Structure formats: C-alpha cells, structure tokens
C-alpha cells in the first residue's frame, strides 16, 4: 500500500513539474512577443535581385515607395502596427518590380527583398510609342534614367494594352523570338534591330555582314536560327560576308540567298557557296555539247574517190551552248535568286 502511494506521489510531482516548466515557457514567449510588438521599427533595408546591368530601380526608389504614405511609414512605428501585406502591394505596384517580400528581422529592421523585371527587347509601335518587353510578356515603361541594351523591334501595329487576336499572336511570337535572342550569346550580339513587316513577318539586319535576314513568322524560332548559323559557318565563311544582299530562312530546311552580283546559279547541297556551282554547271553544259561537234562521214565519200583538189575546210561556226530549262535540273535545297530592286537595301 505504501509502495503504491509513493508511486502515485512521484507521478503527481512529475506532472506538476512539467506543467510548471511549460507555463514558464509560455510566459517567456508571451513576454517576448509583447516586447517584440512594443518594439519600434528601426529602419528599412532593401535587397535587389535580378540583372545588375538594369539600373531602373535602386534601393532609394523602393524606400521612397514605402515611406511615401506617412500613415504607413514603418520607421519609428511599433512593429505590431506595421502592415507588411499592404506595404508589399505598394512596392509591387511599381512596373519595374516583379515581386517583393517584406519581414521584420531580429534587429527590428524591415527587410525588403525586391525582384526586378529584366527586359528582353524594346518595342516601337507604328505611332512612335515605345516600351520594354520582359520574359513574362509584360509591358514595362521606358525610363528616363537608363536605357537597356536589348534588341529593338519596330513597327508593332498596336498601342492598346488589350490586344486583338491577331495582334496578340504577333506579340507572343515577338516575345518568343526576343527570349531566344536574349538567351543566346552569339545572336544577342548579332541581332540589333528586328523589323515587323506589313504582312506581320519578321526580318532583321545583323551587325556582322551587309545583308538582310528574312525570318518569316515567329514560329520554329530555334530551328531557323540554327539553320542560319550553319549557313554562316559553312557558306558565308567561304563566300564572304558581303556576298549576299538577302537571306531567307522562312522555308523549312532551306536558306535562300540573293547574291549581290546578280548570279542565280544553283549551288551544291545546302549551305555551300554558289561560286563552285557556277563552274560545275558550265562544265556540265560544255560536256553535253562537245559530242556533236565532229560530223559523221557521208556514204558518197566511201564510194567515189575525190579527184578534184581539196578545198580548204571552212571554219566551223561557233555553236552557242543551249541553256537548260529550269525543269531539267533538280532544285537544290539552298536556292540563290536574282536580287530584287526592292530588296537591295
């Protein structure tokens, strides 16, 4: 009986002891929370995330957004009265800020982590207005303080924020094309300006080479740029960067080039210079016309010997090499067309 009583007493003491510990801990936590809430915000610290080359927003701009409304200014205000959710919405209203996160640290400082928007391209509309385009497809206003070094798209047909169906499709193609150029080091350095034509297609003037690249619509972007890069390596590196006035990559698995000298001889398989094709084509034509030059002997000459003195043989009249019809030759994968007067620029 005494053993049971002692065991029960021990359990009661243990429970009371742990209850006292938990109560004390709760009191300390409550005191800490009350102390935290009664403490005042000592200041604002801003951290910017994103491309450092874009200086459209700095820490001063973010602090100005937070402290603009004196009733919401957290500095010197009790932490319990700081409305973090409302301050986040105010910061994210800035068109150059993609997202913001605010919290109070252990030093009673308001930490503001801001992610900036990174522009992919600058767009000029028909009316002359201009804006930046980011990876999310959002329009970003132009800043008077800084200009981003990004490709330029000109002649976009619409200024309205809400686009029509055809304008929206063109806008999406422009975004995809700009995203590919921005992600590729070579094309980001090569493509400076992209022109939107009247039929809603794209063409651009590269920095290297005196020619225009007709891109067609903004679909299959990676394949078109890869095809053009192969042509640059295997074709222009041998023929010269100024040999062609116009390159067309709009057609699947083809690069159509317009030569500056006006020649239109078809080259060998895709991406080779057409100079070699000119020589091969001429050789084939001469070989085809070389056989009928010698005349066949007549039967009368075999029966009757010639008694009269031979007359000097007349010089054979020069024969012109017939030009093969366009349907006689197999169309090569890369076609070089005569330059059009409208395409010389």
Buried (B, 14 or more C-beta within 10 A) or exposed (E): EEEEEEEEEEEEEEEEEEEEEEEEEEEEEEEEEEEBEEEBBBEBBBEBEBEEEBEBBBBEBBBEBBBEEEEBBBBEBEBEEBBBEEBBEBBBEBBBBBEBBBEBEEEEBBBBBBBBBBBBBBBBBEEEEBBBBBBEBBEBEBBEEEEBEBBBBBBBBBEEEEBEEEBEBBBEBBBBBBBBBBEBEEBBEBBBBBBBEEEBBBBBBBEEBEBBBBBBBBEBBEEBBEBBBEBBEBBBEEBBBEBBBBBBBBBEEBBBBBBBEEBBBBBBEBBBBBBBBBEBBEEEBEEEEEEEEEEEEEEEEEEEEEEEEEEEEEEEEEEEEEEEEEEEEEEBBBBBBEBEEEBEE
